[in-house]
């Protein structure tokens, strides 16, 4: 598991160099989602958690919301002394891959 994350990070740096804004990690299922999240945070990457990827917050407890899964990621970041980014800070970190603001939801729905 960890070697694949390390290879992904090395390949990203080699291929994209300074153009990479950030590397994000997502995994599916419990406990892999949180294990990958912890390793990603420790190595300076970002993680994504959501109910569509994992339905458990603990081995014996189902997650009741995305917020509950996000709280686990927040707790992991705190344990690893990784400060949280605000949404504008995260967008800015995407570098050249994020060049404009998303269309407002109303515009998307009208298409």
C-alpha positions in Angstrom: 0.0 0.0 0.0 2.6 2.6 1.1 5.0 1.7 -1.8 2.2 2.4 -4.3 1.6 5.8 -2.7 5.3 6.6 -2.8 5.5 5.6 -6.5 2.5 7.7 -7.3 4.1 10.8 -5.6 7.4 10.2 -7.3 5.8 9.8 -10.7 3.7 12.9 -10.3 6.8 14.9 -9.3 8.8 13.5 -12.2 6.1 14.0 -14.9 4.6 17.3 -13.8 7.4 18.9 -11.8 6.5 22.3 -10.6 3.2 22.3 -12.4 1.7 19.9 -9.9 -0.4 21.9 -7.5 -1.1 19.1 -5.1 -1.4 15.3 -4.9 -4.7 14.0 -3.5 -5.3 10.5 -2.3 -8.6 8.6 -2.0 -9.2 5.0 -1.1 -12.3 2.8 -0.7 -13.6 0.9 2.3 -12.8 0.7 6.0 -10.1 0.8 7.2 -8.1 1.6 4.0 -9.7 5.0 3.5 -8.3 6.2 6.8 -5.0 4.4 6.4 -4.4 6.0 3.0 -5.5 9.4 4.4 -3.0 9.2 7.3 -0.1 8.3 5.0 -1.1 11.0 2.5 -1.2 13.6 5.2 2.1 12.5 6.7 3.8 12.7 3.3 2.4 16.2 2.5 -0.4 15.1 0.3 -4.1 15.7 0.7 -6.9 13.1 1.2 -10.5 12.8 0.3 -13.1 11.0 2.4 -16.8 10.4 1.6 -19.7 8.1 2.1 -19.6 6.9 -1.5 -16.1 5.5 -0.8 -16.6 4.1 2.8 -19.6 3.4 4.9 -17.8 2.9 8.2 -16.3 5.3 10.7 -15.1 2.5 13.0 -15.0 -1.3 12.5 -18.2 -1.7 14.5 -19.9 1.7 13.6 -21.5 2.8 10.4 -20.9 6.4 9.4 -24.1 8.5 9.5 -22.8 11.4 7.3 -20.0 12.7 5.3 -19.3 15.1 8.1 -18.5 12.2 10.4 -15.9 10.9 8.0 -14.5 14.3 7.5 -14.1 14.7 11.2 -11.9 11.5 11.3 -9.7 13.1 8.6 -9.6 16.3 10.5 -8.5 14.4 13.6 -5.8 12.6 11.7 -4.5 15.9 10.3 -4.5 17.3 13.9 -2.5 14.3 15.2 0.0 14.7 12.3 0.3 18.5 12.9 -1.1 19.2 9.4 -3.0 22.5 9.3 -6.3 22.5 7.5 -6.8 24.6 4.4 -9.7 26.8 3.7 -11.6 26.2 0.4 -9.9 29.3 -1.2 -6.5 28.1 0.0 -7.1 24.6 -1.4 -8.2 26.1 -4.8 -5.1 28.2 -4.9 -2.9 25.2 -4.2 -4.2 23.5 -7.4 -1.9 25.8 -9.4 -2.4 25.7 -13.2 -4.9 22.9 -13.0 -7.4 25.3 -11.4 -7.6 28.3 -13.7 -11.1 29.6 -13.1 -13.9 29.5 -10.6 -16.6 26.8 -11.1 -19.8 27.8 -12.6 -22.6 28.7 -10.1 -24.9 25.8 -9.5 -27.8 27.6 -11.1 -25.8 27.9 -14.4 -24.9 24.2 -14.3 -28.5 23.1 -13.8 -29.8 25.3 -16.6 -27.6 23.6 -19.3 
